[in-house]
Amino acid sequence: MTPKTLGLIHTSATLVPVFQQLCNDYLPGIQTFNIVDHSLVRNIIQRGELTTDIARRVGHYVGSAEDAGADFILVTCSSIGAAVEASAALTNVPVLRVDQPMADKAVQIGKRIGVIATLPTTLVPTSDLVQRRAAVAGKEIELTSVLCEGAFDALMSGDASKHDAMVATALKDLSTKVDVILLAQASMARVVDTLDEADKKVPILASPPIAIQYLAEQLV
């Protein structure tokens, strides 16, 4: 029997080894390949939103992944989620945005849901997704969205410690107000590992492991 193939589309090369390790852990026997384009998120940040031309490029990458033999496609960037959903309707294989399984899990866990991000272009689509997935599940939720202003700029300027400290402070504060927290960006997950257990008052969800565990169920 021919092994199944997972195509991963990234907007940062830093996520390739993260997802490769997760695939090794949870998807043994599944072949993978990666498509990376840094400019997608850079263009979104410059324009302040996901524009039609950027969405069109995402669609081309999804189509290319299908043409390359993917049996399932995972897009690992939340900022282009709306384009991923639009592309899925035009593709003959399943296409998943990385934050959907995380949103579904959060809706199952609690009513008061917090979403945290360092970029508004990521915070808005993830918050919107959570609300829509709650509606699909027939659950009423109270959504709190938090933007760590300045944290992304600190990270881009090379001050990772400042970024991590700002995110950690925001996580501690938000955890006193909600039942579960979603990290809108996978890059924030490492901050959770630095928190004391006493500061982790509620579950803090990161999309990469939850998405790959979901795929493990789909690709058997």
Salt bridges, closest charged atoms under 4 A:
ASP37 OD2 - ARG57 NH2 3.09
ASP53 OD2 - ARG47 NH1 2.58
GLU85 OE2 - ARG97 NH1 2.60
GLU85 OE2 - ARG132 NH2 2.81
ASP99 OD1 - ARG97 NE 2.78
ASP104 OD1 - ARG133 NE 2.74
ASP128 OD2 - ARG132 NE 2.89
GLU142 OE2 - LYS111 NZ 3.95
ASP164 OD1 - HIS163 ND1 2.78
ASP164 OD1 - ARG190 NH2 2.97
ASP173 OD2 - LYS177 NZ 3.00
ASP179 OD1 - ARG112 NH2 3.04
GLU197 OE2 - LYS200 NZ 3.40
ASP199 OD2 - LYS172 NZ 3.91
